Amino acid sequence: MINKLCAVVWMFCSATVSAGLSVPLAEPEQKLILQFEQKIETGQSETLALLLPIQQQVKVASRLILLTKRKLALTDLPGGYKTAITALDLLHQYQGKFIYQLSLTNLASTLQLYKELQQHPALFYLQPDLLPLRPQQTKPQSLHNTLYINADTFSVADYLALDKLWLHTKGGGTKVAVIDTGVSLNLPALQQVKLKHSWDIDLNIPGAVPEPRQKHGNKVAGLIWPRPDLLHNVSKFSTGHAWGIAPDAELIALKLQRPWTSNLLKALVTSELQQADLINISWLLPWVATPVRDYLRYLVSASNSGKGIMVVVAADPQFRPNQGLAAMPELLVVSATDHRGTLADSSWDATVDIAAASYMLTISQLPGRKYEMFAKTSSSAALVSGWLALIRSLRPDLTVAELQLLLAETGTRVKQQLPQGQSFYYKVLNAPKVVSELTKN
């Protein structure tokens, strides 16, 4: 069931302006109130607001996201906004739905038009373009685990059964979209990456070059693509170098640092249009807007000729309930362990699919260093993404649902004791068992 936004926007004569909107954050449908803390001034294009009752702070822009039943033109919109509307852009069309971004010059006109469009016969629903802001850090409950981390002895090759997988494939024919801070292909170990597409989503320009201090996207790519054999005379499984898990996979590099609803939709749409088999999101988003949630459900279940695009996301790196992307059961949510499979003070709840090793060696971006450490669920998600690129290359016939079921059935069940005396079970990736299942015939 599509959840519609049914808002009433108050006029801007008071110090607080509120709009109610309905989003599928929980079942049954939960209604949220978008509350503006300050009066919206003439000409203002962005402001802060609070989603109530969940207390999620967001930025609101002078843009609307429309999900429509048919194609729209400016003439289909209410009169009186010709000078305020700057663009009506079709972002994507899927399953008889059309996603539009409607841009205006100011926020006051945007919210007034939002009210007028509520009953438009061409719309499934609409919402303001929102940017969720991360909440202030609170001290989470701890597992009090003693973690074992030894990069000199831990072998990614053994952990992921690469010796067997690489006999069949190194990821050739598989396309992996990395939505992150960008990837520097001028780094020596990444110069041989098979780049399919590169785009800066925020700026809407070609290229995905990270900012000088942004290393996160490079670290993700550094787990999947490096080829140190092209640079050094080293054994292919040497612990002294960071080795790419799927070096023959193609990279779709998408730079995204401001995940507005519109920007995240553009990144996901680009991934589909570039025929991604897998999307890696190794970062947290505390709240998912309805258009993004609906489109993600389509991506994993019906895109890619019905096989779906596997969307791998990082679980919360602290022991607390997951939110946003990591709370979506349709996505592959990855938690983190140490090198012995002990949960690395990382979240585990009903939305987490699998836990995988963290504290991995990735390519170094420091002078004179060959590698550096990549920790927490960001690295676990990237590790699983690289490995799944091999699996999708080996068995392109398998659907996302079949792969998720296979991971769940083969995962090693581990009991975790809590300091308070309770316990729970979690599942650790058992890559050798999966590879054995898929290569035994």
FENQUI-V906215 format. One record per residue. N is the residue number from 0. PHI is phi in radians with two decimals (NA if undefined). PSI is psi in whole degrees, -180 to 180 (999 if undefined). OMEGA is omega in degrees with one decimal (* if undefined). Layout:
N/PHI/PSI/OMEGA, N/PHI/PSI/OMEGA
This chain:
0/NA/130/179.4, 1/-1.43/127/179.6, 2/-1.52/125/-176.3, 3/-1.64/148/173.8, 4/-1.49/121/-176.5, 5/-2.18/86/-169.5, 6/-1.93/152/167.9, 7/-2.10/122/-177.1, 8/-1.77/123/179.1, 9/-1.39/150/177.1, 10/-1.20/160/-166.0, 11/-1.66/48/-178.7, 12/-1.74/-4/-178.3, 13/-2.02/174/-179.4, 14/-1.33/-19/-179.9, 15/-2.18/129/178.9, 16/-2.03/132/-176.2, 17/-2.21/146/172.1, 18/-2.40/136/178.4, 19/-1.70/138/175.8, 20/-2.51/154/-172.4, 21/-1.95/126/-178.0, 22/-2.38/151/-176.3, 23/-1.46/62/178.2, 24/-1.33/-27/-177.4, 25/-2.65/164/174.1, 26/-1.93/129/0.9, 27/-1.26/173/-176.6, 28/-0.89/134/-179.2, 29/-1.91/133/178.1, 30/-1.61/133/179.0, 31/-1.99/150/176.5, 32/-1.93/127/176.3, 33/-1.64/107/-174.1, 34/-1.91/123/177.0, 35/-1.62/130/-174.6, 36/-1.44/-19/-179.0, 37/-2.28/155/177.4, 38/-1.09/137/-179.6, 39/-1.45/121/-175.2, 40/-1.46/158/177.3, 41/-1.05/130/178.9, 42/1.49/-7/-178.6, 43/-1.20/136/-176.7, 44/-1.93/-16/177.9, 45/-2.50/153/174.3, 46/-2.79/166/176.1, 47/-1.59/148/176.9, 48/-2.62/172/-179.0, 49/-2.20/131/173.1, 50/-1.51/118/179.9, 51/-1.93/145/9.2, 52/-1.61/10/-173.7, 53/-1.44/-4/176.5, 54/1.05/37/177.7, 55/-1.66/117/178.4, 56/-1.38/137/-179.1, 57/-2.41/160/164.8, 58/-1.72/145/179.1, 59/-2.10/131/-177.8, 60/-1.94/166/179.3, 61/-1.43/55/177.3, 62/-2.43/151/174.8, 63/-2.13/142/173.4, 64/-1.82/122/-177.2, 65/-1.99/133/170.1, 66/-1.93/114/-170.0, 67/-2.05/164/-179.7, 68/-1.54/-14/-177.9, 69/-2.70/174/177.1, 70/-1.18/145/-179.1, 71/-2.02/154/169.8, 72/-2.23/165/179.8, 73/-1.03/-29/179.7, 74/-1.23/-15/177.5, 75/-1.41/-10/-176.4, 76/-1.62/157/-179.8, 77/-0.98/144/178.3, 78/-1.24/165/177.7, 79/1.68/-1/-177.7, 80/-2.10/15/-175.4, 81/-1.03/-38/-179.0, 82/-1.42/-21/-178.3, 83/-1.52/-32/-178.4, 84/-1.38/128/178.5, 85/-1.82/-25/-178.9, 86/-2.88/148/169.9, 87/-2.23/104/-173.1, 88/-1.93/129/173.5, 89/-1.41/113/-179.1, 90/-1.43/-36/-176.9, 91/-3.00/161/173.9, 92/-2.31/128/178.2, 93/-2.67/139/176.5, 94/0.83/44/177.9, 95/1.32/11/179.0, 96/-2.01/149/179.0, 97/-2.17/127/178.3, 98/-1.78/122/179.3, 99/-2.06/148/167.4, 100/-1.95/120/179.6, 101/-1.88/117/-175.7, 102/-1.86/138/179.0, 103/-2.25/168/-176.0, 104/-1.35/-26/-175.1, 105/-2.59/159/-174.5, 106/-1.26/-35/-180.0, 107/-1.07/-47/177.9, 108/-1.13/-37/-179.8, 109/-1.05/-47/-177.4, 110/-1.28/-32/174.8, 111/-1.15/-44/177.8, 112/-1.16/-38/176.4, 113/-0.94/-44/179.1, 114/-1.13/-44/-177.2, 115/-1.19/-28/-176.3, 116/-1.46/-5/-173.3, 117/-0.93/-41/-175.7, 118/-1.82/19/-179.3, 119/-1.12/128/-174.0, 120/-1.14/-18/-178.4, 121/-1.52/-7/-172.6, 122/-1.75/138/162.6, 123/-1.35/-51/175.9, 124/-2.92/172/175.2, 125/-2.60/164/176.2, 126/-2.76/157/171.9, 127/-1.13/153/175.8, 128/-1.33/120/-171.9, 129/-2.10/145/174.0, 130/-2.05/106/178.4, 131/-1.17/136/178.4, 132/-1.83/142/-179.2, 133/-1.20/136/179.6, 134/-1.24/163/175.6, 135/-1.10/142/-177.1, 136/-1.16/133/172.6, 137/-2.06/152/-178.4, 138/-1.29/114/-177.0, 139/-1.44/166/172.8, 140/-1.10/141/-178.7, 141/-1.86/151/174.1, 142/-1.46/-15/-176.6, 143/0.99/39/179.8, 144/-1.43/146/168.8, 145/-1.68/108/-172.0, 146/-1.56/145/177.2, 147/-1.88/116/-179.1, 148/-2.33/117/179.8, 149/-2.49/93/-176.8, 150/-1.17/-18/-179.4, 151/-1.36/-22/-177.6, 152/-2.01/-23/-179.2, 153/-1.26/128/-177.0, 154/-1.94/113/174.8, 155/-1.08/-35/179.9, 156/-1.06/-45/178.4, 157/-1.20/-42/-176.4, 158/-1.05/-40/-176.5, 159/-1.78/7/-179.6, 160/0.96/44/-177.4, 161/-1.19/-28/179.9, 162/-1.07/-36/177.7, 163/-1.42/-43/-178.2, 164/-1.12/-42/-176.4, 165/-1.20/-14/171.8, 166/-1.17/-26/-177.8, 167/-1.80/-39/-174.6, 168/-2.85/151/168.8, 169/-2.03/24/176.2, 170/1.77/5/-179.0, 171/-0.99/137/179.1, 172/1.50/-7/179.9, 173/-1.75/140/-178.8, 174/-2.03/126/-177.1, 175/-2.04/121/175.4, 176/-1.61/127/176.5, 177/-1.92/107/176.9, 178/-1.66/107/-170.9, 179/-2.82/-155/-176.1, 180/-1.44/3/-178.5, 181/1.92/165/-178.0, 182/-2.31/129/179.1, 183/-1.60/100/-178.9, 184/-1.37/-1/174.2, 185/-1.49/-7/173.8, 186/-1.15/135/-172.1, 187/-0.90/-44/-175.6, 188/-1.32/-7/179.9, 189/-1.96/4/-175.7, 190/-1.22/-18/-179.4, 191/-1.71/10/179.4, 192/-1.10/138/174.7, 193/-1.44/97/-176.0, 194/-1.53/119/177.0, 195/-1.58/-39/-176.2, 196/-2.78/146/179.8, 197/-2.51/128/-175.3, 198/-2.66/140/173.5, 199/-1.61/106/-175.7, 200/-1.18/-42/-177.5, 201/-1.07/-45/-176.2, 202/-1.63/-11/-178.4, 203/0.99/51/177.6, 204/-2.37/158/177.5, 205/-1.11/149/176.8, 206/1.74/150/-179.8, 207/-2.34/47/-176.4, 208/-1.35/124/-178.3, 209/-1.23/159/172.8, 210/-1.16/158/-173.5, 211/-0.91/-37/-176.7, 212/-1.72/4/-178.8, 213/-1.60/110/-176.6, 214/-1.88/-12/-166.9, 215/-1.06/-48/179.9, 216/-1.10/-37/176.6, 217/-1.11/-38/179.2, 218/-1.15/-39/176.1, 219/-1.08/-51/179.2, 220/-1.07/-32/-178.9, 221/-1.19/-16/173.8, 222/-1.55/-20/-172.0, 223/-1.82/-36/-167.0, 224/-2.04/-15/-171.1, 225/-1.02/149/175.4, 226/-2.27/77/-178.3, 227/-1.13/-18/178.0, 228/-1.13/-20/177.2, 229/-1.41/-11/-176.3, 230/-2.04/-32/-173.1, 231/-2.34/154/174.2, 232/-1.53/80/-176.2, 233/-2.25/155/173.6, 234/-1.10/146/-173.8, 235/-1.13/-21/179.2, 236/-2.04/28/178.7, 237/-1.09/138/176.2, 238/-1.36/-6/-178.9, 239/-1.49/-2/-178.8, 240/-2.44/151/176.5, 241/-1.49/119/-177.3, 242/-1.81/135/176.4, 243/-1.22/137/-178.7, 244/-1.29/-41/-178.4, 245/-2.27/68/-172.0, 246/-1.15/-18/-179.7, 247/-1.64/-2/176.2, 248/-1.21/155/177.4, 249/-1.58/144/-178.6, 250/-1.78/130/167.7, 251/-1.93/101/-173.9, 252/-1.65/117/-177.9, 253/-2.16/115/-179.9, 254/-1.51/122/-179.7, 255/-2.52/115/178.5, 256/-2.08/-13/178.0, 257/-2.16/89/-173.1, 258/-1.37/60/166.7, 259/-0.97/156/175.2, 260/-0.91/-45/-178.8, 261/-1.12/-43/-178.3, 262/-1.18/-42/179.7, 263/-1.14/-40/174.9, 264/-1.05/-44/-179.9, 265/-1.09/-40/179.3, 266/-1.15/-43/179.6, 267/-1.19/-41/178.0, 268/-1.10/-45/177.8, 269/-1.03/-41/177.9, 270/-1.03/-44/179.4, 271/-1.18/-45/-178.6, 272/-1.12/-28/176.5, 273/-1.53/9/173.7, 274/1.10/42/176.7, 275/-1.11/142/171.2, 276/-1.62/-21/-174.6, 277/-2.67/143/176.3, 278/-2.13/128/177.0, 279/-1.83/125/174.9, 280/-2.21/95/-175.6, 281/-1.66/41/179.1, 282/-2.57/168/-174.3, 283/-1.74/143/170.9, 284/-2.24/117/-170.6, 285/-1.28/-16/-178.2, 286/-2.65/139/-177.9, 287/-2.01/123/179.5, 288/-1.26/155/-176.1, 289/-0.96/-47/-179.3, 290/-1.07/-37/178.4, 291/-1.19/-44/-179.5, 292/-1.06/-45/179.9, 293/-1.12/-42/-178.4, 294/-1.20/-39/176.8, 295/-1.06/-41/178.0, 296/-1.05/-39/175.9, 297/-1.16/-45/-177.1, 298/-1.00/-45/-174.2, 299/-1.38/-19/-173.6, 300/-1.90/-29/-170.0, 301/-2.30/-15/-179.4, 302/-1.33/-176/174.8, 303/0.97/49/179.6, 304/1.00/35/177.2, 305/1.53/-9/-179.4, 306/-1.50/-17/179.5, 307/1.43/157/172.1, 308/-1.80/124/177.7, 309/-1.25/122/178.5, 310/-1.91/111/-177.1, 311/-1.77/124/-178.8, 312/-2.22/154/-179.7, 313/-1.46/136/171.5, 314/-1.29/168/177.6, 315/-1.06/132/-177.7, 316/-1.37/7/174.2, 317/-2.11/162/-178.9, 318/-1.44/84/179.6, 319/-2.74/166/-176.9, 320/-1.07/143/178.3, 321/-1.35/151/178.2, 322/-2.32/168/171.7, 323/1.06/-132/-179.7, 324/-1.00/-40/-177.4, 325/-1.26/-5/176.4, 326/-1.79/4/179.8, 327/-1.54/117/-177.5, 328/-1.16/-20/-178.8, 329/-1.28/-23/-177.0, 330/-1.58/160/176.6, 331/-1.55/104/-175.8, 332/-1.67/126/-172.5, 333/-2.01/124/173.8, 334/-1.71/178/-171.1, 335/-2.09/146/173.3, 336/-2.22/170/170.4, 337/-1.47/-167/-174.7, 338/-1.36/-6/175.6, 339/-1.90/3/178.4, 340/1.63/9/177.2, 341/-1.42/133/-178.8, 342/-0.97/124/-171.4, 343/-1.55/63/178.5, 344/0.92/34/-174.6, 345/-1.93/160/-174.4, 346/-1.18/150/171.0, 347/-2.59/116/174.0, 348/-2.58/-169/-172.3, 349/-1.11/-21/-177.3, 350/-1.51/-14/-178.9, 351/-1.39/131/-178.3, 352/-1.58/-41/-172.3, 353/-2.73/152/171.3, 354/-1.92/144/-178.6, 355/-2.47/164/-174.9, 356/-1.06/144/175.0, 357/-2.12/-170/-179.2, 358/0.99/57/-177.1, 359/-1.71/156/172.3, 360/-1.41/129/174.4, 361/-2.23/172/-176.8, 362/-1.07/145/-179.6, 363/-1.52/143/173.5, 364/-1.96/17/-179.3, 365/-1.87/143/-179.2, 366/-1.03/133/175.5, 367/1.36/2/179.7, 368/-1.88/141/177.4, 369/-1.57/-29/-178.7, 370/-2.68/165/172.6, 371/-2.54/171/-174.6, 372/-1.50/143/175.0, 373/-2.18/119/-167.4, 374/-2.01/173/171.5, 375/1.11/-164/-171.5, 376/-1.21/-21/175.6, 377/-1.01/-44/-179.4, 378/-1.31/-36/178.6, 379/-1.08/-44/178.9, 380/-1.11/-42/179.4, 381/-1.13/-40/177.9, 382/-1.05/-46/179.2, 383/-1.16/-37/177.8, 384/-1.08/-46/178.4, 385/-1.07/-42/179.9, 386/-1.18/-40/178.6, 387/-1.19/-26/173.7, 388/-1.08/-39/175.8, 389/-1.15/-42/-177.8, 390/-1.14/-41/179.7, 391/-1.22/-29/174.9, 392/-1.24/-40/179.7, 393/-1.21/-42/-176.8, 394/-2.27/75/-178.8, 395/-1.18/-10/-179.7, 396/-1.38/-20/-175.4, 397/-1.30/139/177.2, 398/-1.47/166/176.2, 399/-1.02/-44/-179.6, 400/-1.06/-41/179.4, 401/-1.17/-39/178.9, 402/-1.17/-42/178.7, 403/-1.11/-40/177.6, 404/-1.14/-40/178.8, 405/-1.08/-43/178.5, 406/-1.11/-41/-179.0, 407/-1.17/-40/-176.8, 408/-1.29/-29/-176.8, 409/-1.69/-12/-177.4, 410/-1.07/144/179.1, 411/-1.40/123/-177.6, 412/-1.45/125/-175.9, 413/-2.18/139/178.1, 414/-1.64/133/178.9, 415/-2.04/126/178.2, 416/-1.61/136/176.2, 417/-1.68/153/-179.7, 418/-1.00/-29/-178.5, 419/-1.38/-5/178.3, 420/1.89/-21/177.7, 421/-1.28/171/178.4, 422/-2.54/161/174.2, 423/-2.61/169/-179.5, 424/-1.98/147/173.3, 425/-2.40/166/-177.6, 426/-2.01/133/179.4, 427/-1.84/139/178.1, 428/-0.92/129/175.5, 429/-2.03/78/-175.2, 430/-1.06/-44/179.6, 431/-1.00/-36/-179.6, 432/-1.21/-40/177.4, 433/-1.11/-46/-179.6, 434/-1.08/-41/177.1, 435/-1.07/-42/179.5, 436/-1.11/-40/-173.3, 437/-1.49/-16/-176.7, 438/-2.00/5/-174.5, 439/-1.32/-19/-179.5, 440/-1.60/999/*
